[in-house]
Amino acid sequence: MNDIIFKKFEITDEQKNYLSSKDELFKKLINVVGDIENHYIPDYFTALVNSIIYQAISFKAATTIWNRFNDLVGSVRYERILSISDEELRVCGLSKSKTSYIKNIANAFKNNEIRLDFDSMSNEEVIKELIKIKGIGNWTAQMFLTFSLFRKDIISYSDLAIRRGIEWLYEMDHELTIKEFNEFEKKFSPYNTIASLYLWEITLRKLFDIESINKV
């Protein structure tokens, strides 16, 4: 039986108004997207496994694998994961490396290899703790901060959809540089997570098919 608890992101008018005040294009994006139906996973282990599955593949493909994975394991607990063979897990569509990473996380939780008092840690401390586990890098740790702890000021340069979303929204004729990204990060702070959710919607709603936000 699947017992994963999802919680809907609660985005306030204050947060939307703050981002809207930063520039007209982001205000238009918020108006076009409207309400966001996205969720986070409070359970730490489940959220980390989810982030591994969604690494470096399309949202659609990852969702298919995630659903197969849940059908197989029933309950996303480290005890259950460690009781299933690598071969069985790979039938879900997981690569050999992702299967290994998920087992690494399960063993880390089983053997108390990392601290789990994340609520008492800064963003940087959480990332430093998580990357001790082989398979978890900065992107996965940042997704954990977003999709489990729901920290409000997270945006990832490592996330392709975020970069492409910014490039489309601001009609950039070149790839977003880290310097330019840092300027956006500074502008959207302290609500970079909320900005990220709207930027992801550009991909999820296939707004790339439209020439610009001004023509939506």
C-alpha positions, 0 to 999 in steps of 0.5 A: 500500500502506498502511504506517501503524504504530499502537501500542496505548496501554499503560495501567498498573495504577498509572495506573488505580489513581491515577485510581480513587483520585480518586473513586468515579464514575471508579473505576466508569467504569474498571471498566465500560470495562475494557481500552481498545482504542485506538491512537496513531500515532507518525508525525508527519505521519500523526498530524496528517492524522488529527487534521484528518480527525477535527476537528468531526465524529462518530467514525463519520463521521471513520472512514469518511472516514479509511478512504476517504482511506487507500484513495486515497493508499495511503501517507500521505506529504507527497509523495503528498498533494501529488501528488493533486488537491484534487478527488480528495481531496474525493471521500473526503468531505473538506470544502474547508477540511480538504483545504486544511489537509491540503495546508498540513501537507504543504507545511509538512513539505516546506518545513521550516516547523516544527521536528520535534524534538517529543520535546525540547519541552514540551507548550506548545512543541509546541502553539506550533509546530504552530499556525503551520500554518493549520488547526491549532488548540489541539484538533488540537495537543492531539490530536497530543500525545495520539495521536502523542507519547502525552504522559500529561497531556493533556485538552481542554476543546475536545473535546465528547466529553470535556465531555459525558462528564464531564457524564454521569459526574458527572450534571451538570444544566448544561454544564461550565464552564471553571472546573469543567473546570480542577478536573477537570484538576487532579484527574486530573493527571498522568494526564489523557490516561488519563482522556481515553481513559476519558471518550471510551469513554462516547461510543464505547460509547454509555453515554449511553443509560444514565441514569447510571454507577450503573445500568450 
